[in-house]
Each structure stands twice: as structure tokens, then as C-alpha cells.
Amino acid sequence: MDGFVEDLIEEHMYLVNIIAHRYKNASNGLGFNDLVQEGSIGLITAVDYYDPTYGTKFSSYAGIWIKQSMTDALTSKSRVLRLPSHIVYNKFRIQKFKDQFLATNNFEPDVDMISKSLVIDRHLVIQILDLQTDKCGLTELDFEDQNSEDMLEVVEQDDNFDFVIKGMKRLSTKEQIVLALKFNLMSKI
């Protein structure tokens, strides 16, 4: 039986790759190889639970398990802050709709169009679109490769300091405190 299971997994690895290619653009930092690995776990789970007496093709059944495994990985591993799975699912739906709409109409749909077409509450669409932009209030400054001392030097320049303080005011109190403690700005705000 083990040889049969291994053959079944090897024969259907192409399905994992196909589904991983669909999700790779929306992976938010989760690499393609990680998606394939998560999909392989879903494929193995599908092999364990598959019952041919129901009359379902194995590839159809396995596709559901592979997608579920990849979606779970995207919701739990690809972001610093974990998002609920229904938000990630709606995020994928919105992004797919926006891409298709842009391709056919040569302009991006507005919030109301997305809401009506996908039957999602308007406020939820707005929240999900805000999640996609990953706003932090400091969009004009690039601090990715900077350490705390470099950040403090940039912030202490008069023209940048006002900008940073304005950006920090847009954040919640907890986020302001975290940034201020991280970059030694408690005395500056």
C-alpha cells in the first residue's frame, strides 16, 4: 500500500505546482517553494482521506485540500500580523476581480463596484484594500536597511522630523509607543 500512496503523491505533484502558481503573486512574502511545500502537505492529507467509493476524481478532491493548505499557510505564515482566513479569502477575491476588471476596462474599479460585484460589505472592502497597501504613515521615507541610530539621525533633521511626527500621529497610541521605544523617540514626541 505504501508504494501505491507514494506513486499517487508523485503523480499528482503537478497539481501542487499549478495551484502554487495561482497563489504566488498573492503570497505576501511566502515564497513559491514554501507554497509548494504547503501544497504537498495538503496533497498528502488528501491521499490519507480519499475514498474512491464516493465517485469523485482524486485530482478534484486533492485540489481542494491543496488550496486549503496553501490558504492556511498564507493566513498564518506570510504576514507579521495574522489575518483571519475569511479576510485573506476576500482579499484574494478582490485582487482577482480588480485584475480582471483592469484588463477588460483599462481602469481600476472603485469600492462600490467591487462591493456590488462581489457582494461584500462596502466597509469590509475598504478595510481589505487598506490592508493591501500596508500603510504605516511613513511612506515617503525608506528605512528598510537602516538601523536605530541611522533612523534617529534622519528623524533629527528638521524637515524629516515634522514629517515623521505627522506620520506617527496617524498611528494608534500603541503603535506610536512601539515606534518611539524602538527608535528612542520618546523624548521627541
Backbone hydrogen bonds, N-H to C=O, Kabsch-Sander energy under -0.5 kcal/mol:
donor,donor_aa,acceptor,acceptor_aa,energy
5,V,1,M,-2.2
6,E,2,D,-2.5
7,D,3,G,-2.2
8,L,4,F,-2.4
9,I,5,V,-2.3
10,E,6,E,-2.6
11,E,7,D,-2.6
12,H,8,L,-1.0
12,H,9,I,-0.5
13,M,10,E,-1.0
15,L,12,H,-0.7
16,V,12,H,-0.9
17,N,13,M,-1.9
18,I,14,Y,-2.3
19,I,15,L,-2.3
20,A,16,V,-2.5
21,H,17,N,-2.0
22,R,18,I,-1.1
23,Y,19,I,-1.4
24,K,20,A,-1.2
26,A,23,Y,-0.9
27,S,24,K,-1.0
30,L,27,S,-1.6
31,G,29,G,-0.7
35,L,31,G,-2.1
36,V,32,F,-2.4
37,Q,33,N,-2.4
38,E,34,D,-2.6
39,G,35,L,-2.7
40,S,36,V,-2.4
41,I,37,Q,-1.7
42,G,38,E,-1.8
43,L,39,G,-2.3
44,I,40,S,-2.5
45,T,41,I,-2.1
46,A,42,G,-2.3
47,V,43,L,-2.1
48,D,44,I,-1.9
49,Y,45,T,-1.8
50,Y,46,A,-1.5
54,Y,51,D,-1.6
55,G,52,P,-1.5
61,Y,57,K,-2.0
62,A,58,F,-3.3
63,G,59,S,-2.0
64,I,60,S,-1.2
65,W,61,Y,-1.4
66,I,62,A,-2.8
67,K,63,G,-2.5
68,Q,64,I,-2.3
69,S,65,W,-2.3
70,M,66,I,-2.4
71,T,67,K,-2.7
72,D,68,Q,-2.5
73,A,69,S,-1.9
74,L,70,M,-2.4
75,T,71,T,-2.2
76,S,72,D,-1.9
77,K,73,A,-2.8
78,S,73,A,-0.7
78,S,74,L,-0.7
82,R,80,V,-0.5
83,L,75,T,-1.0
87,I,84,P,-0.6
88,V,84,P,-1.9
89,Y,85,S,-2.6
90,N,86,H,-2.1
91,K,87,I,-2.3
92,F,88,V,-2.3
93,R,89,Y,-2.2
94,I,90,N,-2.7
95,Q,91,K,-2.5
96,K,92,F,-2.6
97,F,93,R,-2.4
98,K,94,I,-2.8
99,D,95,Q,-2.4
100,Q,96,K,-2.4
101,F,97,F,-2.8
102,L,98,K,-2.6
103,A,99,D,-2.0
104,T,100,Q,-1.7
105,N,101,F,-2.7
106,N,102,L,-1.8
114,I,110,D,-2.1
115,S,111,V,-2.7
116,K,112,D,-2.5
117,S,113,M,-2.4
118,L,114,I,-2.4
119,V,115,S,-0.9
120,I,115,S,-1.6
125,V,121,D,-2.1
126,I,122,R,-2.1
127,Q,123,H,-2.2
128,I,124,L,-2.5
129,L,125,V,-2.6
130,D,126,I,-1.9
131,L,127,Q,-1.7
132,Q,128,I,-1.7
133,T,129,L,-1.1
134,D,130,D,-0.8
134,D,131,L,-0.5
135,K,130,D,-0.8
141,L,138,L,-0.8
143,F,141,L,-0.7
146,Q,143,F,-1.4
151,M,147,N,-2.4
152,L,148,S,-2.3
153,E,149,E,-2.1
154,V,150,D,-2.2
155,V,151,M,-2.7
156,E,152,L,-2.2
157,Q,153,E,-0.6
157,Q,154,V,-0.9
161,F,157,Q,-2.5
162,D,158,D,-1.4
163,F,159,D,-0.8
164,V,160,N,-2.6
165,I,161,F,-2.5
166,K,162,D,-2.4
167,G,163,F,-2.3
168,M,164,V,-2.6
169,K,165,I,-1.9
170,R,166,K,-0.7
170,R,167,G,-0.8
171,L,168,M,-1.4
176,Q,172,S,-2.4
177,I,173,T,-2.2
178,V,174,K,-2.2
179,L,175,E,-2.4
180,A,176,Q,-2.6
181,L,177,I,-2.6
182,K,178,V,-2.5
183,F,179,L,-2.5
184,N,181,L,-0.6
185,L,180,A,-3.1
186,M,180,A,-0.7
188,K,185,L,-1.4
189,I,185,L,-1.3
